[in-house]
Amino acid sequence: MLITFDLDFGDIRSFPVGSHSGVIVFRLHDQRWAALKEPSERLLESGLIDRLKKGLAVVDEIKIRIRFEEKK
């Protein structure tokens, strides 16, 4: 799973859900390590990371948005 600040990885046209192992994009105004603590803890505590295989999560200061691979 890729964890990044690079917003380009959140573009599902370039990186469609299901075409990779999973991506977590942190979309934070403050990109210092200390600023990652609360959003990353929120993501871990949500339990969503366990279901993120081949999906996309965009985490900001307030919310977590997730796209999952559609089951066929």
NUGU-412616 format. One record per residue (C-alpha): residue number from 1; residue in one letter; chain; y, x, z. Coordinates in Angstrom, 3 decimals, padded with zeros to 6 digits. Example, Ala and Ser with C-alpha at 12.3 -4.5 7.8 and 13.67 -1.06 7.14 Angstrom:
BEGIN
{1 'A' 'A' {-004.500 012.300 007.800}};
{2 'S' 'A' {-001.060 013.670 007.140}};
! end
This chain:
BEGIN
{1 'M' 'A' {000.000 000.000 000.000}};
{2 'L' 'A' {003.452 001.278 -000.931}};
{3 'I' 'A' {006.273 000.999 001.610}};
{4 'T' 'A' {009.718 001.639 000.159}};
{5 'F' 'A' {013.458 000.994 000.192}};
{6 'D' 'A' {013.504 001.047 -003.632}};
{7 'L' 'A' {014.372 -002.516 -004.684}};
{8 'D' 'A' {012.996 -001.916 -008.185}};
{9 'F' 'A' {009.472 -002.275 -006.767}};
{10 'G' 'A' {010.356 -005.856 -005.820}};
{11 'D' 'A' {010.757 -006.806 -009.491}};
{12 'I' 'A' {007.626 -008.839 -010.250}};
{13 'R' 'A' {008.296 -008.553 -013.996}};
{14 'S' 'A' {007.830 -004.780 -013.807}};
{15 'F' 'A' {005.260 -004.799 -010.986}};
{16 'P' 'A' {003.407 -008.145 -011.157}};
{17 'V' 'A' {001.623 -009.325 -008.045}};
{18 'G' 'A' {-002.040 -008.399 -008.386}};
{19 'S' 'A' {-001.404 -005.321 -010.532}};
{20 'H' 'A' {-001.176 -002.948 -007.548}};
{21 'S' 'A' {-002.590 -002.483 -004.049}};
{22 'G' 'A' {000.438 -004.063 -002.383}};
{23 'V' 'A' {004.135 -003.324 -001.927}};
{24 'I' 'A' {006.453 -003.716 001.049}};
{25 'V' 'A' {010.125 -003.402 000.148}};
{26 'F' 'A' {012.569 -002.999 003.030}};
{27 'R' 'A' {015.887 -004.438 001.890}};
{28 'L' 'A' {018.078 -003.239 004.735}};
{29 'H' 'A' {021.785 -002.474 004.806}};
{30 'D' 'A' {021.117 000.441 007.174}};
{31 'Q' 'A' {018.307 002.596 005.760}};
{32 'R' 'A' {018.014 005.064 008.625}};
{33 'W' 'A' {014.636 005.399 010.365}};
{34 'A' 'A' {015.929 003.745 013.544}};
{35 'A' 'A' {016.878 000.616 011.585}};
{36 'L' 'A' {013.242 000.176 010.456}};
{37 'K' 'A' {011.961 -000.466 013.976}};
{38 'E' 'A' {012.785 -004.172 014.365}};
{39 'P' 'A' {011.970 -005.323 010.792}};
{40 'S' 'A' {008.683 -003.393 010.696}};
{41 'E' 'A' {007.649 -004.719 014.132}};
{42 'R' 'A' {008.475 -008.245 012.959}};
{43 'L' 'A' {006.285 -007.752 009.890}};
{44 'L' 'A' {003.381 -006.391 011.932}};
{45 'E' 'A' {003.636 -009.140 014.563}};
{46 'S' 'A' {003.751 -011.863 011.892}};
{47 'G' 'A' {000.162 -011.087 010.852}};
{48 'L' 'A' {001.199 -011.349 007.205}};
{49 'I' 'A' {000.481 -007.704 006.468}};
{50 'D' 'A' {-003.257 -008.422 006.716}};
{51 'R' 'A' {-002.967 -010.866 003.801}};
{52 'L' 'A' {-000.737 -008.647 001.679}};
{53 'K' 'A' {-003.443 -006.969 -000.413}};
{54 'K' 'A' {-002.171 -006.886 -004.027}};
{55 'G' 'A' {000.936 -008.790 -002.916}};
{56 'L' 'A' {004.626 -008.168 -002.378}};
{57 'A' 'A' {006.677 -008.435 000.807}};
{58 'V' 'A' {010.448 -008.100 000.889}};
{59 'V' 'A' {011.670 -007.568 004.436}};
{60 'D' 'A' {015.335 -007.789 005.383}};
{61 'E' 'A' {017.193 -008.006 008.681}};
{62 'I' 'A' {016.534 -011.755 009.004}};
{63 'K' 'A' {013.445 -012.820 007.060}};
{64 'I' 'A' {010.229 -011.790 005.348}};
{65 'R' 'A' {009.482 -013.069 001.840}};
{66 'I' 'A' {005.951 -012.722 000.526}};
{67 'R' 'A' {004.240 -013.284 -002.800}};
{68 'F' 'A' {000.470 -013.278 -002.910}};
{69 'E' 'A' {-001.912 -012.824 -005.800}};
{70 'E' 'A' {-002.990 -016.232 -007.034}};
{71 'K' 'A' {-006.724 -016.799 -006.676}};
{72 'K' 'A' {-008.496 -017.811 -009.867}};
! end
